[in-house]
Amino acid sequence: MDQLGRTGEQPEGWLRGRGEASLSDVHRSIAVRKTGPGWRRAAAFVGPGYLVAVGYMDPGNWATSLAGGSKFGYSLLVVALVSNIMAIVLQALCARLAIGSGRDLAQACRDAFPRPVAYVLWLLAEIAIIATDIAEVIGTAIGLNLIFGIPLEIGVLITALDVFLILYLQKLGFRWVEALVITLLGVIAICFGIQIMLADPEWGAVVLGFAPTTEIVRNPEMLYLALGILGATVMPHNLYLHSGIVQTRAYGHTTEEKRHALKFATIDSTVALMFALLINASILILAAATFHKTGQTEIAELGDAHSLLAPLLGWSIAPTLFGIALLCCGINSTVTATLAGQIVMEGFLHLKLAPWMRRLITRAIAIVPAAAVTIWYGDDGTARLLILTQVVLSLQLSFAVFPLVMFTASRSKMGALVAPRWLTAIAVVIAIIIAALNVKLLLDYVLS
């Protein structure tokens, strides 16, 4: 039996045994209640879902939601809803994989596949994290520029400092990282709540926007934006991230303890992702109620949206709130991307370095290309660069989704916590839909 498996059922359907846990400095560091009221026990699991939710409202999502809302009003809200439902299912599978097998997705790929395959998957995951980081670096840098007037190039370099923030907070305890993320999410929600109130959208049209319509399929331009929203929603790094940070909870090793942990972790991620839907829908509603309503139908640049909010809403505070929300979103996204990068590198390569050294290395792998590309494109190409990052993520996504579905459907790998057949069937359909839509998005990008 390996070092992580002390008691309880230990599935044996892996080519290699588990090594040291990823994020070993915080692994099983948060105590959970094993008795008492359900809400008190569930409270210990609140946190990882909100770190995951950050990835569903990153600057890449902002760009697609702004474009969709300004071009087609409230019609694409249903796409945001469907995307969110897909995300809820996949993130629930991530929690199941982590709790049932004791492995994050990166470790599972390393332990289940031949080494050459695992190394290819690691390389693809690193490319995806770099692409994710580019979008998040852009968002943070634009936020700093909009609020404080800091040049984009300097703002990009400032974003590298988040690694030291994570090191400090993790020294205090992983709960402090979660507290920072949840606090910034609260600030984002307040900012958009005020902007929505100022925009005064047509609530009847908002409700209708969540209803399916055949126009999305019949209108090629609308379909393209819908595919962009879907492609920007489910992120590969979130699957690695969630399966790693769920294991910060000391939930025990027996099958019964794992079942309780899975229930509470799934509740946490589901509630958090509904919050992410609220933010994404708010961005689209704001764009529809301001830009689409006034004929500004070609808004995709974050800077353009910022500059037009004040004259359209009639309040000078509106663009400031937009900039603050974007900055908070960028900070949150870089924090979670750094953690995801560490999980990917440790899980696939089984590195044995000091935690601070591993975090610096994984951050450098992501931030150096992100900074170089962002500075090269400059202020004028941010929307084009954001779209490119979404295409790169789309290309890599299935290489994370399909292994996740395969692992959680295997009783030999998951033991008693194997996914029920109905859940596996839904996940397979989602995986196929995501793959097909992202291939379509990629082809559209190449042929355009």
C-alpha positions in Angstrom: 0.0 0.0 0.0 1.4 3.5 -0.9 2.1 6.3 1.5 -1.2 8.0 1.0 -3.4 4.9 1.5 -3.7 4.0 5.1 -7.2 2.6 5.5 -10.3 2.1 3.5 -10.6 0.7 0.0 -7.7 1.4 -2.3 -8.4 0.8 -6.0 -5.7 -1.1 -7.8 -6.4 -0.4 -11.5 -3.4 1.9 -12.0 -0.1 1.2 -13.8 1.8 3.0 -11.1 1.2 3.7 -7.4 0.6 7.1 -6.0 3.6 9.2 -5.1 3.7 12.4 -3.0 0.6 14.5 -3.2 0.5 17.7 -5.3 0.5 20.8 -3.2 2.0 18.7 -0.4 2.5 21.7 1.9 -1.3 22.1 2.2 -2.4 18.5 1.4 -5.1 17.4 4.0 -4.2 20.5 6.0 -7.8 21.7 6.7 -9.6 19.8 9.4 -13.2 18.7 8.7 -16.0 17.8 11.2 -17.0 14.1 11.3 -20.0 14.7 13.5 -22.5 17.5 14.1 -25.1 19.3 12.0 -24.7 18.9 8.2 -24.3 22.6 7.6 -21.3 22.7 10.0 -19.7 19.7 8.3 -20.4 21.2 4.9 -18.8 24.5 5.9 -15.3 22.9 6.0 -15.6 22.1 2.3 -16.6 25.6 1.2 -13.7 27.2 -0.7 -12.3 25.0 -3.5 -15.4 25.5 -5.6 -14.9 29.3 -5.6 -11.3 28.9 -6.7 -12.6 26.8 -9.6 -15.4 29.3 -10.3 -12.8 32.0 -11.0 -11.8 30.2 -14.1 -15.3 30.4 -15.5 -15.3 34.2 -15.3 -11.8 35.1 -16.5 -11.1 37.9 -19.0 -11.5 35.4 -21.9 -15.1 35.0 -20.8 -15.5 38.7 -20.5 -14.5 39.2 -24.1 -17.0 36.6 -25.5 -19.8 37.8 -23.2 -19.3 41.4 -24.1 -19.3 40.5 -27.8 -22.4 38.3 -27.5 -24.4 40.9 -25.5 -23.5 43.8 -27.6 -24.3 42.0 -30.9 -27.3 39.9 -30.0 -28.7 41.4 -26.8 -30.0 38.8 -24.3 -30.4 35.9 -26.7 -27.1 34.1 -25.8 -27.9 33.9 -22.1 -29.1 30.3 -22.7 -25.7 29.4 -24.0 -24.1 30.7 -20.7 -26.7 28.5 -18.8 -26.0 25.4 -20.8 -22.2 25.9 -20.5 -22.6 26.2 -16.8 -24.5 23.0 -16.5 -21.7 21.2 -18.4 -19.2 22.7 -16.0 -21.1 21.6 -12.9 -21.0 18.0 -14.2 -17.3 18.0 -15.1 -16.2 19.6 -11.8 -18.3 17.1 -9.8 -16.3 14.4 -11.6 -13.1 16.1 -10.6 -14.1 16.0 -7.0 -15.1 12.3 -7.4 -11.7 11.4 -9.0 -9.7 13.2 -6.2 -11.7 11.7 -3.3 -12.2 8.3 -4.8 -8.7 7.6 -6.1 -6.6 10.0 -4.0 -5.2 11.4 -7.2 -5.6 14.7 -9.0 -6.1 14.6 -12.7 -2.4 15.1 -13.5 -1.4 12.3 -11.2 -4.1 10.0 -12.6 -2.9 10.6 -16.2 0.7 9.8 -15.1 -0.4 6.7 -13.2 -2.8 5.3 -15.9 -1.0 5.9 -19.2 2.4 4.9 -20.6 5.0 7.5 -19.9 5.2 8.8 -23.5 1.5 9.5 -23.5 1.7 11.1 -20.0 4.4 13.4 -21.2 2.4 14.5 -24.2 -0.6 15.2 -22.0 1.7 17.2 -19.6 3.0 19.3 -22.5 -0.5 20.0 -23.7 -1.6 20.9 -20.2 1.3 23.3 -19.9 0.4 25.0 -23.2 -3.2 25.3 -22.0 -2.0 27.0 -18.7 0.2 29.4 -20.6 -2.8 30.3 -22.9 -4.9 30.7 -19.7 -2.3 32.9 -18.1 -2.0 35.1 -21.2 -5.8 35.9 -20.9 -5.5 36.5 -17.2 -2.3 38.6 -17.4 -4.1 40.8 -20.0 -7.1 41.2 -17.8 -5.0 42.3 -14.8 -2.9 44.6 -16.9 -5.9 46.2 -18.5 -7.5 46.6 -15.1 -4.4 48.4 -13.7 -4.4 50.6 -16.8 -8.0 51.5 -16.6 -8.0 52.4 -12.9 -4.4 53.7 -12.3 -3.2 54.6 -15.8 -0.3 52.1 -15.5 1.1 51.2 -19.0 0.1 47.7 -20.2 3.8 46.5 -20.3 4.4 47.5 -16.7 1.0 46.0 -15.6 2.1 42.7 -17.1 5.2 42.6 -15.0 3.3 43.6 -11.9 1.1 40.5 -12.3 4.1 38.3 -11.7 4.1 39.4 -8.1 1.1 37.3 -7.3 3.3 34.3 -6.8 4.7 36.0 -3.7 1.2 36.7 -2.5 0.3 33.0 -2.8 3.5 32.0 -1.0 2.6 34.3 1.9 -1.0 33.3 2.1 -0.2 29.6 2.0 2.3 30.1 4.8 -0.6 31.4 6.9 -2.8 28.5 5.6 -4.8 27.5 2.5 -7.9 29.0 4.0 -6.3 32.5 3.5 -6.0 31.8 -0.2 -9.6 30.9 -0.4 -10.6 33.9 1.7 -8.8 36.3 -0.7 -10.5 34.7 -3.7 -14.0 34.7 -2.2 -13.5 38.4 -1.0 -12.5 39.5 -4.5 -15.5 37.5 -6.0 -17.7 39.5 -3.6 -16.2 42.8 -4.9 -16.9 41.7 -8.5 -20.5 40.9 -7.6 -21.1 44.2 -6.0 -19.5 46.1 -8.9 -21.7 44.3 -11.4 -24.8 44.6 -9.2 -24.4 48.4 -9.2 -23.8 48.5 -13.0 -26.8 46.4 -13.7 -28.9 48.6 -11.5 -27.7 51.7 -13.4 -28.3 49.9 -16.8 -31.9 49.0 -15.9 -32.2 46.1 -18.3 -35.5 44.7 -19.7 -36.0 41.9 -17.2 -38.7 40.3 -19.3 -36.2 40.0 -22.2 -33.6 38.7 -19.7 -35.8 35.9 -18.6 -36.6 35.0 -22.3 -32.8 35.0 -23.0 -32.5 31.9 -20.9 -35.0 30.0 -23.1 -33.6 27.9 -26.0 -34.1 29.3 -29.5 -33.5 27.9 -32.9 -32.1 31.3 -34.1 -28.8 30.4 -32.5 -28.4 27.5 -34.9 -29.9 29.3 -37.9 -27.8 32.5 -37.6 -24.1 31.6 -38.5 -22.8 34.7 -36.7 -24.8 34.0 -33.6 -23.7 30.4 -33.7 -20.0 31.5 -33.9 -20.3 33.6 -30.8 -22.3 30.9 -29.0 -19.4 28.5 -29.7 -17.0 31.1 -28.4 -18.9 31.3 -25.1 -19.0 27.5 -24.8 -15.3 27.3 -25.7 -14.3 29.9 -23.2 -16.3 28.5 -20.3 -14.9 25.0 -19.6 -11.2 25.4 -19.0 -8.7 22.6 -18.9 -6.7 24.0 -16.0 -9.9 24.0 -13.8 -10.1 20.3 -14.1 -6.6 19.8 -12.8 -7.0 22.6 -10.2 -10.2 21.2 -8.6 -8.9 17.7 -8.4 -5.9 19.0 -6.5 -7.3 21.5 -4.1 -10.2 19.3 -3.0 -7.5 17.2 -1.3 -6.6 20.1 1.0 -9.4 18.7 3.3 -8.6 16.1 5.9 -11.7 14.1 5.1 -10.5 10.7 6.2 -9.8 7.4 4.3 -12.8 5.2 4.9 -15.4 4.7 2.1 -18.1 6.4 4.2 -15.9 9.4 5.0 -15.1 9.7 1.3 -18.8 9.6 0.4 -19.6 12.4 2.8 -16.6 14.4 1.5 -17.8 13.9 -2.1 -21.3 15.1 -1.3 -20.1 18.3 0.4 -17.4 19.0 -2.2 -20.0 18.7 -5.0 -22.4 21.1 -3.2 -19.5 23.5 -2.8 -18.6 23.5 -6.5 -22.2 23.5 -7.7 -23.1 26.6 -5.6 -19.9 28.3 -6.6 -20.5 27.7 -10.3 -24.0 29.1 -10.1 -22.4 32.2 -8.7 -20.0 32.2 -11.7 -23.1 32.0 -14.0 -24.5 35.0 -12.2 -21.4 37.0 -13.0 -21.1 35.8 -16.6 -24.8 36.6 -17.2 -24.3 40.0 -15.6 -21.5 40.8 -18.1 -23.8 39.8 -21.0 -26.8 41.6 -19.6 -24.8 44.8 -19.0 -23.5 44.6 -22.6 -27.1 44.0 -23.9 -28.6 46.8 -21.8 -26.0 49.4 -22.7 -24.2 48.7 -26.0 -26.8 46.6 -27.9 -29.7 48.9 -26.9 -27.8 52.0 -28.2 -26.6 50.4 -31.4 -23.0 49.7 -30.3 -23.0 46.2 -31.6 -19.3 45.6 -32.2 -17.9 45.8 -28.7 -15.2 43.2 -27.9 -12.3 45.2 -26.5 -12.4 45.5 -22.7 -11.0 49.0 -23.0 -13.8 50.1 -25.4 -16.4 48.7 -23.0 -14.8 50.7 -20.2 -14.7 54.0 -22.0 -18.3 53.7 -23.3 -20.0 52.9 -20.0 -19.9 56.4 -18.6 -21.7 58.2 -21.5 -24.2 55.4 -21.9 -25.1 55.0 -18.3 -24.7 58.6 -17.4 -22.6 57.9 -14.3 -18.9 58.5 -14.1 -18.5 55.8 -11.5 -19.6 53.1 -14.0 -16.3 52.6 -15.8 -14.4 52.7 -12.5 -16.6 49.8 -11.2 -15.9 47.9 -14.5 -12.2 48.4 -14.1 -12.2 47.3 -10.4 -14.2 44.2 -11.3 -11.8 43.4 -14.1 -8.8 43.9 -11.9 -10.2 41.7 -9.1 -11.0 39.1 -11.7 -7.5 39.2 -13.1 -5.9 38.8 -9.7 -8.1 35.9 -8.8 -7.4 34.2 -12.2 -3.6 34.5 -11.9 -3.7 33.1 -8.4 -5.7 30.0 -9.4 -3.7 29.6 -12.6 -0.5 29.5 -10.5 -1.9 26.8 -8.3 -3.1 24.8 -11.4 0.4 25.1 -12.9 1.9 23.7 -9.8 -0.5 20.8 -9.7 0.1 20.0 -13.4 3.9 20.0 -13.0 4.0 18.1 -9.8 1.4 15.6 -10.8 2.8 14.7 -14.2 6.5 15.0 -13.5 6.5 14.0 -9.8 9.0 16.7 -9.0 10.6 16.7 -5.5 11.5 20.4 -4.9 10.7 22.8 -2.1 7.2 24.2 -2.4 8.4 27.8 -3.0 10.8 26.6 -5.7 8.2 24.6 -7.5 5.8 27.5 -7.4 8.4 29.9 -8.8 9.3 27.5 -11.6 5.7 26.8 -12.6 4.8 30.5 -12.5 7.8 31.4 -14.6 6.9 28.8 -17.2 3.5 30.5 -17.6 4.3 34.2 -17.0 7.4 34.6 -19.3 5.6 33.6 -22.5 2.4 35.5 -21.4 4.4 38.6 -20.7 6.4 38.4 -23.9 3.3 37.9 -26.1 1.2 40.5 -24.4 3.9 43.1 -24.6 4.5 42.2 -28.3 0.8 42.7 -29.2 0.5 45.9 -27.2 -2.7 47.8 -26.4 -4.4 47.4 -29.8 -4.4 43.6 -30.0 -5.9 42.5 -26.7 -9.2 41.2 -28.1 -7.5 39.3 -30.9 -5.0 37.8 -28.4 -7.9 36.8 -26.0 -9.6 35.0 -28.9 -6.4 33.2 -29.8 -6.0 32.0 -26.2 -9.6 30.6 -26.3 -8.8 28.7 -29.5 -5.6 27.2 -27.9 -7.7 26.1 -24.9 -10.3 24.6 -27.1 -7.7 22.5 -28.9 -6.4 21.1 -25.5 -9.7 20.8 -23.6 -10.6 17.3 -24.8 -7.3 15.9 -23.7 -8.3 16.7 -20.2 -12.1 15.9 -20.4 -11.9 12.5 -21.9 -9.3 11.1 -19.4 -11.4 12.5 -16.6 -14.6 10.7 -17.8 -12.6 7.5 -18.5 -11.1 7.4 -15.0 -14.3 8.1 -13.0 -16.2 5.5 -15.0 -13.7 2.8 -14.1 -14.5 0.7 -11.1 -10.9 -0.7 -11.0 -9.6 2.8 -10.6 -12.3 4.4 -8.5 -13.5 1.5 -6.3 -16.8 2.2 -4.4 -16.8 5.8 -5.6 -17.0 4.9 -9.3 -19.4 7.3 -11.2 -22.9 5.9 -11.6 -23.8 4.9 -15.2 -26.3 7.7 -15.7 -23.6 10.3 -14.7 -21.1 8.7 -16.9 -23.6 8.8 -19.8 -24.2 12.5 -19.3 -20.5 13.2 -19.0 -19.8 11.3 -22.3 -22.4 13.3 -24.1 -20.9 16.6 -22.7 -17.4 15.5 -23.7 -18.5 14.7 -27.2 -20.4 18.0 -27.5 -17.5 20.0 -26.2 -15.1 18.3 -28.5 -17.3 18.8 -31.6 -18.0 22.5 -30.8 -14.4 23.2 -30.1 -13.3 21.6 -33.3 -15.8 23.8 -35.1 -14.5 26.8 -33.3 -10.9 25.9 -34.3 -11.8 25.3 -37.9 -13.7 28.6 -38.1 -10.6 30.4 -36.7 -8.2 28.7 -39.1 -10.5 29.3 -42.2 -11.5 32.8 -41.3 
